[in-house]
Amino acid sequence: MSAVSSPAPSTAAAQNYLGGIGLRLLAMVSLSLMFVLVKYIDAAGIHIVESLFWRQALVLPFLLAWVMTTSGLSSLKTKRIGAHARRMLMGLGGMACNFGGMILLPMAEATTISLSVPIFAVIFAAILLGEATGWQRWGAVIVGFVGVLVVLDPLASFASGFGGTHGAGTLVALTGAIMTALITIAVRDLGRTENAATIVFWFSLLSMIPLGIALPFVFTSHSQHEWLLLIGLGFLGAVVQMSLTGALRLAPVSVVIPMDYSSLLWSIAAGWWFFGTLPADTTWVGAPLIIASGLFIAWREHRRHIERPKEVAA
């Protein structure tokens, strides 16, 4: 999953905590359904590059319509196109890994690994930004890493040489989580001058350049059913982005971020319903450690009044 951050919600915006929580939950349900489509699209033989292209291209009209009814098109102006371009390259890499992890792994396992993003974000914020990090947050990071190691089951993966789709999937999903954490650091800088919709818009628009160049080399003709899958992918991507953004307009990040962990419940349900898969034993053990670590990090940041990146896109 790909993450984007924004500055704190405007103090002029009316606060509605229940509305914000509801929108965040809608985003998590939509995200799980989107990844269901990612797996179906891959099973149909559609290249991941084409999936990414339509995921981004079909978001743009929905996003533009939403911006026109809220802040207006003038809010999309930017003087930092270079920073947006760098964020786009990182975002495409992270999204490709998140899609790949979902394709190669059961949904619950891939989702659990993606929930480790706050753990890596703390590490990168300390290393790259010199952010003060006390022993309590480092303790939470260690607990979270233990959970990640349990889910990855590195001994079994090493014994198999990280072979097969499962071994490769764990590496791809973990790379996606690390990339997403790095993106939060890059977007924190963008968030100083750009609002959430502007960041999402330029990410989607600029990504059309490399994806559009690559598309002719991977594009194939599609049946009506396959086009419906691709349109559904773009539509759900728009719902996810607008719901995440709307949630942060209605409620503080400390209120809505804990709702992200409901994505594990939705992914377990979706994986069982659509694909007949359930989490591995290691996931049941490691997931609570990762979730506890992430919730504690969010709580500590709220208590210390640290402005943190806020996710508005996946």
C-alpha positions as a printed Julia matrix, in Angstrom:
314×3 Matrix{Float64}:
   0.0     0.0     0.0
   1.15    3.54   -0.84
   0.96    6.41    1.89
   0.7    10.16    1.46
   0.71   12.76    4.16
  -0.78   16.18    4.63
  -0.65   19.04    7.05
  -2.98   19.05    9.99
  -6.65   19.58    9.21
  -7.67   23.19    9.01
  -8.92   24.59   12.26
 -11.75   26.15   10.24
 -13.07   22.76    9.23
 -15.91   21.43   11.35
 -14.76   18.5    13.43
 -16.88   15.35   13.43
 -15.07   12.49   15.11
 -17.67    9.83   14.31
 -17.76   10.98   10.69
 -13.98   10.83   10.47
 -13.89    7.36   11.97
 -16.62    6.22    9.58
 -14.76    7.51    6.54
 -11.51    5.88    7.7
 -13.31    2.55    8.12
 -14.86    2.96    4.66
 -11.35    3.53    3.29
 -10.07    0.33    4.9
 -12.97   -1.76    3.57
 -12.52   -0.26    0.1
  -8.78   -0.92    0.26
  -9.35   -4.6     1.01
 -11.85   -4.89   -1.85
  -9.4    -3.11   -4.13
  -6.75   -5.7    -3.33
  -9.27   -8.45   -4.06
  -9.55   -6.95   -7.55
  -5.76   -6.76   -7.78
  -5.59  -10.53   -7.27
  -8.4   -11.22   -9.76
  -6.79   -8.92  -12.34
  -3.48  -10.75  -11.96
  -5.26  -14.1   -12.31
  -6.73  -12.81  -15.58
  -3.19  -12.38  -16.91
  -3.16   -8.58  -16.88
   0.31   -7.15  -16.29
   0.89   -5.31  -13.01
   2.08   -2.21  -14.94
  -1.29   -2.0   -16.66
  -3.05   -2.44  -13.31
  -1.05    0.48  -11.93
  -1.83    2.6   -14.99
  -5.59    2.19  -14.72
  -5.46    2.49  -10.93
  -3.91    5.93  -11.33
  -5.66    7.11  -14.5
  -9.18    6.35  -13.29
  -8.58    8.09   -9.97
  -8.0    11.45  -11.66
 -11.56   12.24  -12.83
 -13.03   11.28   -9.45
 -10.41   13.36   -7.64
 -10.91   16.38   -9.9
 -14.68   16.26   -9.4
 -14.17   16.14   -5.64
 -11.68   19.02   -5.64
 -14.0    21.17   -7.77
 -16.78   20.77   -5.2
 -14.51   21.5    -2.22
 -11.36   23.6    -2.43
 -11.47   24.4    -6.17
  -9.0    23.66   -8.96
  -6.79   26.58   -7.93
  -5.81   24.58   -4.84
  -3.91   22.17   -7.11
  -1.33   24.76   -8.14
   2.21   23.98   -7.04
   5.67   25.48   -7.18
   7.34   22.22   -6.15
   6.95   20.03   -9.2
  10.4    18.5    -8.65
   9.47   17.32   -5.14
   6.22   15.89   -6.52
   8.16   14.05   -9.23
  10.49   12.46   -6.66
   7.52   11.47   -4.54
   5.87    9.97   -7.65
   8.85    7.72   -8.4
   8.96    6.5    -4.81
   5.18    6.09   -4.75
   5.08    3.95   -7.88
   7.81    1.7    -6.47
   5.94    1.32   -3.2
   2.6     0.71   -4.9
   4.12   -1.9    -7.22
   5.54   -3.74   -4.2
   2.24   -3.5    -2.32
   0.37   -4.89   -5.32
   3.01   -7.58   -5.77
   2.84   -8.59   -2.12
  -0.93   -8.96   -2.35
  -0.61  -11.03   -5.52
   2.02  -13.4    -4.12
   0.75  -13.77   -0.55
  -2.57  -14.49    1.15
  -4.32  -11.17    1.8
  -4.12  -11.32    5.6
  -0.39  -11.99    5.6
   0.38   -9.22    3.11
  -1.81   -6.8     5.07
  -0.11   -7.69    8.35
   3.31   -6.93    6.86
   2.01   -3.6     5.52
   0.91   -2.63    9.04
   4.59   -2.41   10.0
   4.89    0.95    8.19
   4.73    3.06   11.42
   7.61    1.01   12.84
   9.88    1.78    9.88
   8.65    5.39    9.83
   9.95    5.93   13.38
  13.35    4.55   12.39
  13.64    6.66    9.23
  12.41    9.79   11.01
  15.16    9.33   13.59
  17.88    8.59   11.01
  16.93   10.96    8.19
  15.26   13.8    10.08
  17.1    13.56   13.38
  13.77   13.34   15.17
  14.04   12.78   18.92
  12.92    9.25   19.79
  12.71    8.16   23.4
  13.16    4.72   24.86
   9.42    4.09   24.92
   9.02    4.44   21.17
  12.2     2.45   20.56
  10.73   -0.23   22.8
   7.56   -0.22   20.69
   9.7    -0.5    17.55
  11.48   -3.56   18.96
   8.16   -5.22   19.87
   6.86   -4.47   16.37
   9.96   -5.92   14.76
   9.52   -9.11   16.74
   6.0    -9.29   15.33
   7.29   -8.74   11.79
   9.88  -11.48   12.23
   7.23  -13.88   13.51
   5.02  -13.19   10.48
   7.91  -13.46    8.03
   9.14  -16.69    9.66
  12.68  -16.05    8.37
  14.06  -19.45    9.41
  11.57  -21.28    7.22
  12.08  -18.79    4.38
  15.88  -19.05    4.65
  15.69  -22.83    4.66
  13.8   -22.68    1.37
  16.15  -20.03    0.0
  13.21  -17.59   -0.17
  12.04  -19.66   -3.09
   8.51  -20.0    -4.42
   5.82  -17.36   -4.43
   5.57  -17.23   -0.65
   9.24  -16.54   -0.04
   9.35  -13.95   -2.8
   6.07  -12.49   -1.59
   7.39  -11.83    1.91
  10.38   -9.95    0.51
   8.21   -7.92   -1.88
   5.66   -7.06    0.82
   8.4    -6.08    3.26
  10.02   -3.88    0.61
   6.62   -2.27    0.06
   6.31   -1.46    3.78
   9.82    0.03    3.85
   9.12    2.09    0.71
   5.85    3.35    2.16
   7.64    4.44    5.33
  10.21    6.31    3.25
   7.38    7.95    1.31
   5.91    9.3     4.55
   9.23   11.03    5.2
   9.36   12.53    1.7
   5.74   13.62    1.86
   6.23   15.23    5.25
   8.39   17.78    3.46
   5.72   18.27    0.77
   3.09   18.65    3.48
   4.74   21.86    4.65
   3.41   23.7     1.6
   0.9    21.39   -0.13
  -2.5    20.12    0.97
  -3.54   16.48    0.77
  -5.54   16.75   -2.47
  -2.66   18.52   -4.23
  -0.22   15.78   -3.25
  -2.58   13.03   -4.44
  -3.38   14.85   -7.69
   0.23   15.38   -8.74
   1.16   11.84   -7.75
  -1.6    10.44   -9.96
  -0.99   12.83  -12.85
   2.81   12.56  -12.98
   2.68    8.78  -12.7
   0.87    8.75  -16.05
   4.19    9.63  -17.73
   6.26    6.49  -16.9
   3.2     4.23  -16.81
   1.96    5.62  -20.14
   5.36    5.0   -21.73
   5.41    1.4   -20.46
   1.75    0.62  -21.2
   2.07   -0.18  -24.95
   4.62   -2.9   -24.14
   2.29   -4.77  -21.73
  -1.21   -3.87  -22.92
  -3.44   -6.69  -24.16
  -7.03   -6.77  -25.35
  -9.58   -7.36  -22.59
 -12.99   -8.89  -22.24
 -15.89   -6.92  -20.83
 -15.39   -8.67  -17.49
 -11.72   -7.65  -17.36
 -12.57   -4.03  -18.16
 -15.07   -4.05  -15.31
 -12.33   -5.3   -13.0
 -10.0    -2.49  -14.09
 -12.72    0.17  -13.76
 -13.56   -1.2   -10.32
  -9.88   -0.95   -9.38
  -9.79    2.74  -10.33
 -13.12    3.49   -8.65
 -12.13    1.84   -5.38
  -8.78    3.63   -5.51
 -10.65    6.93   -5.73
 -12.94    5.96   -2.84
  -9.9     5.07   -0.72
  -8.1     8.34   -1.42
 -11.12   10.58   -0.93
 -12.23    8.74    2.21
  -8.77    8.99    3.75
  -8.59   12.67    2.93
 -12.12   13.33    4.17
 -11.46   11.51    7.42
  -8.56   13.8     8.19
 -10.69   16.86    7.51
 -13.26   15.71   10.06
 -11.08   14.33   12.87
  -7.46   14.46   14.12
  -4.97   11.84   12.96
  -4.76   10.38   16.48
  -8.49    9.56   16.3
  -8.63    8.01   12.83
  -5.28    6.25   12.44
  -6.18    3.38   14.84
  -9.0     2.49   12.42
  -6.33    1.44    9.91
  -5.77   -1.75   11.86
  -9.29   -2.86   11.01
  -7.85   -3.57    7.54
  -6.53   -6.85    8.94
 -10.05   -7.94    9.83
 -11.37   -7.02    6.38
  -8.46   -8.77    4.65
  -9.01  -11.95    6.67
 -12.71  -11.9     5.77
 -12.04  -11.1     2.1
  -9.3   -13.71    1.81
 -11.59  -16.38    3.24
 -14.69  -15.34    1.27
 -13.12  -14.81   -2.16
 -10.09  -17.13   -2.1
 -10.73  -19.64    0.67
  -7.52  -18.72    2.52
  -6.93  -18.04    6.2
  -3.88  -16.5     7.9
  -0.92  -18.71    8.7
  -0.28  -19.57   12.35
   2.63  -17.13   12.45
   0.33  -14.3    11.34
  -2.02  -14.89   14.29
   0.96  -14.56   16.64
   2.81  -11.68   14.98
  -0.14   -9.46   14.05
  -1.1    -8.52   17.65
   2.52   -7.47   18.33
   2.62   -5.28   15.21
  -0.77   -3.73   15.98
   0.13   -3.07   19.62
   3.4    -1.46   18.54
   1.69    0.78   15.97
  -1.06    1.86   18.37
   1.46    2.72   21.08
   3.55    4.76   18.63
   0.43    6.68   17.56
  -0.55    7.27   21.19
   2.9     8.52   22.15
   3.02   10.87   19.18
  -0.39   12.25   20.11
   0.65   12.8    23.7
   3.81   14.61   22.63
   1.9    16.72   20.08
   4.24   15.72   17.26
   2.95   16.54   13.8
   3.15   13.28   11.94
   2.42   12.32    8.31
  -1.21   11.48    7.72
  -2.1     8.77    5.17
  -4.42    9.88    2.51
  -3.64    7.35   -0.33
  -2.96    3.59   -0.86
